[in-house]
C-alpha cells in the first residue's frame, strides 16, 4: 500500500483508491490488546506510516508478531496482512545491496588490504595502517598539474571505500603542500608567484628560478 500527504494529512491507499483522512478523524488507542504503544509509535501511526514488526499480546494472552498501520477505511489501527514478511524481505534486499556496494570490505566486514593506490606502491607499514583504518601519508603522488605532492589516504566507513585528500585529517593542511594545493587545485592566488605561468611544485612558495622571477616581475606601464 502507498501513503501520500495531502495538506499535511495522512492519506492511505486502500486497494486502488486513495483515501485522505484528517488526523483528528483517526482514533489511535495507546493499547493494542495488552500491549502499550509508545508516544513515538503513536506519532508514526498518525503520520500514516507502518510500524516495524512488533510483538502484540491480545486480550486472551496470545502473542503475535505483526505490523501495525492506520486503516483509512476503519479510521483506526489494524494489522497489515503479510506486513512482517514484506518488511523482512525488504531488509534482506537492503542488506544484499549494501554487501554489493562494499567491494572494499572483506566478507567478514573488515577493510580489504591493498598494496598500491593510483598505481603507487605502498610500503608494508602503509598497508598495515590502511587496513587498521588509520591515515596513510602518500608522499609520491602527483596533483592535477602533474606535480609531486603529498596525499592522505584513509578508509571512509560511511562511504565504505577509501578516500584521499591533500589535507591531512589530523592537521589543517600539509605544510609542504599548502601553497601548492591552494594555487594548483583550489584556484587561489599566491602573491609571490601570481604571474608565474608554470604550476607550483611541492614546498614552493616563491619563484623557483630566474625565469620564473622574470615572469613574476610585471613590466611597468608607460609613464604619463
C-alpha positions in Angstrom: 0.0 0.0 0.0 1.1 3.6 -0.7 0.8 6.7 1.5 0.6 10.3 0.5 0.4 13.5 2.4 -2.4 15.9 1.5 -2.2 19.3 3.1 -0.2 17.6 5.9 -2.8 15.0 6.5 -2.0 11.3 6.0 -3.7 9.5 3.1 -3.6 5.7 2.9 -4.1 3.7 -0.2 -6.9 1.1 0.1 -6.6 -1.2 -3.0 -6.6 1.2 -6.0 -8.4 4.0 -4.1 -6.5 6.7 -2.2 -8.5 8.0 0.7 -7.5 11.2 2.5 -8.3 11.2 6.2 -7.8 14.1 8.7 -5.7 13.3 11.7 -8.5 14.2 14.1 -10.7 11.7 12.5 -8.3 8.8 13.3 -8.6 7.3 16.7 -5.4 5.6 18.0 -5.6 3.8 21.3 -2.4 3.7 23.3 -3.0 0.0 24.0 -3.5 -2.8 21.5 -4.8 -5.9 23.3 -2.5 -6.0 26.4 0.4 -4.2 24.7 1.1 -0.5 25.3 2.2 1.7 22.4 4.9 4.4 23.0 4.3 8.0 22.1 6.8 7.7 19.3 4.9 4.7 17.8 1.6 6.6 18.0 3.2 9.6 16.3 4.4 7.4 13.5 1.0 5.9 13.1 -0.6 9.3 12.9 1.7 10.1 10.0 0.3 7.2 8.1 3.4 5.1 8.5 3.6 1.4 9.3 5.5 0.4 12.4 8.4 -2.1 12.3 7.3 -5.7 13.3 6.1 -5.6 16.9 5.1 -8.3 19.3 1.5 -7.9 20.4 -0.4 -9.8 23.1 -4.1 -10.0 22.7 -6.7 -9.9 25.5 -6.6 -13.7 25.7 -2.8 -13.7 26.3 -1.9 -15.0 22.8 1.2 -13.3 21.3 1.6 -12.3 17.6 4.4 -10.6 15.7 2.6 -8.1 13.5 3.0 -4.8 11.5 0.6 -2.1 12.7 -0.7 0.7 10.5 -3.7 3.1 10.4 -6.6 2.0 8.2 -8.2 4.9 6.3 -11.3 2.8 5.8 -11.7 1.9 9.5 -10.1 5.2 10.8 -8.2 3.1 13.4 -5.2 0.9 13.8 -5.1 -2.6 12.2 -2.7 -5.4 11.4 -1.2 -5.3 7.9 -1.6 -8.8 6.3 1.8 -10.1 5.4 3.5 -7.0 6.6 6.1 -8.8 8.7 7.2 -10.9 5.7 7.4 -7.9 3.3 9.5 -5.9 5.8 11.8 -8.8 6.3 12.2 -9.3 2.6 12.8 -5.5 2.1 15.5 -5.6 4.8 17.2 -8.6 3.3 17.2 -6.9 -0.1 18.7 -3.8 1.5 21.4 -5.9 3.2 22.2 -7.6 -0.1 22.6 -4.2 -1.9 24.8 -3.0 0.9 27.0 -6.0 0.6 27.3 -5.5 -3.2 28.4 -1.9 -2.5 31.0 -2.9 0.0 33.6 -4.1 -2.5 36.4 -2.6 -0.4 35.5 -4.8 2.5 36.2 -8.5 3.1 33.3 -10.9 3.6 33.6 -10.6 7.4 33.3 -6.8 7.2 37.0 -5.9 7.7 38.9 -3.4 5.5 40.2 -5.3 2.5 44.0 -4.9 2.2 45.5 -3.0 -0.8 49.1 -2.9 -1.9 49.1 0.3 -4.0 47.0 3.4 -4.6 46.6 5.1 -8.0 49.5 3.0 -9.3 51.9 4.0 -6.5 53.1 1.0 -4.4 52.5 1.1 -0.7 55.1 0.1 2.0 54.1 -2.8 4.3 53.7 -0.2 7.1 51.3 1.9 4.9 49.3 -1.2 4.1 49.0 -2.1 7.7 47.9 1.4 8.7 45.3 1.4 5.9 43.7 -1.9 7.0 43.7 -0.6 10.6 41.7 2.5 9.4 44.5 4.9 10.0 45.5 7.9 7.9 48.2 6.9 5.4 50.6 9.6 4.1 51.5 9.0 0.5 54.4 11.3 -0.4 55.0 10.2 -4.0 51.6 11.2 -5.6 51.0 13.8 -8.2 48.5 16.7 -8.3 46.2 17.7 -11.2 49.0 19.5 -12.8 51.3 16.5 -12.8 53.5 17.8 -9.9 54.6 15.7 -7.0 52.5 16.2 -3.8 51.6 14.6 -0.5 48.2 12.8 -0.5 46.5 11.4 2.6 44.6 8.1 2.1 42.1 6.6 4.6 39.2 4.2 4.5 35.9 6.0 5.0 33.5 3.8 7.0 30.4 5.8 5.9 31.1 5.7 2.2 32.6 2.2 2.7 35.5 3.0 0.4 39.0 4.6 0.5 39.1 8.4 0.1 42.0 10.7 -0.4 42.7 14.4 0.3 45.6 16.8 0.1 44.5 17.9 3.5 45.7 15.7 6.4 42.7 14.9 8.6 45.0 15.2 11.5 46.1 18.7 10.7 44.7 21.6 8.7 47.0 21.3 5.6 50.3 19.5 4.9 52.8 22.4 5.3 54.9 21.3 2.3 51.8 21.3 0.0 49.8 24.2 1.5 50.7 26.8 -1.2 50.8 24.2 -4.0 47.3 23.0 -3.2 45.8 26.5 -2.9 47.2 27.5 -6.3 47.2 24.3 -8.4 44.0 22.7 -7.0 41.8 25.4 -5.4 42.4 28.2 -8.0 43.6 30.7 -5.4 46.4 33.2 -5.9 49.8 33.4 -4.1 51.1 37.0 -4.3 54.7 35.8 -4.6 54.0 33.6 -7.7 50.8 35.0 -9.2 52.4 35.8 -12.5 54.3 32.5 -12.8 52.9 30.5 -15.7 54.0 27.0 -14.5 52.2 25.1 -11.8 53.8 25.3 -8.4 55.8 22.4 -7.1 56.0 20.8 -3.6 57.4 23.2 -1.0 57.3 26.1 -3.5 56.1 29.5 -2.2 58.2 31.8 -4.5 59.7 31.8 -8.0 62.0 28.8 -8.2 64.5 30.2 -10.7 65.4 33.4 -12.7 63.0 32.5 -15.5 60.0 32.4 -13.1 61.4 35.5 -11.3 61.2 37.4 -14.7 57.6 36.2 -15.2 56.7 37.5 -11.7 58.2 40.9 -12.4 55.5 42.6 -14.4 56.7 45.4 -16.7 55.7 48.9 -15.6 53.1 50.8 -17.6 54.1 53.8 -19.8 54.8 57.0 -17.9 52.2 59.7 -18.3 
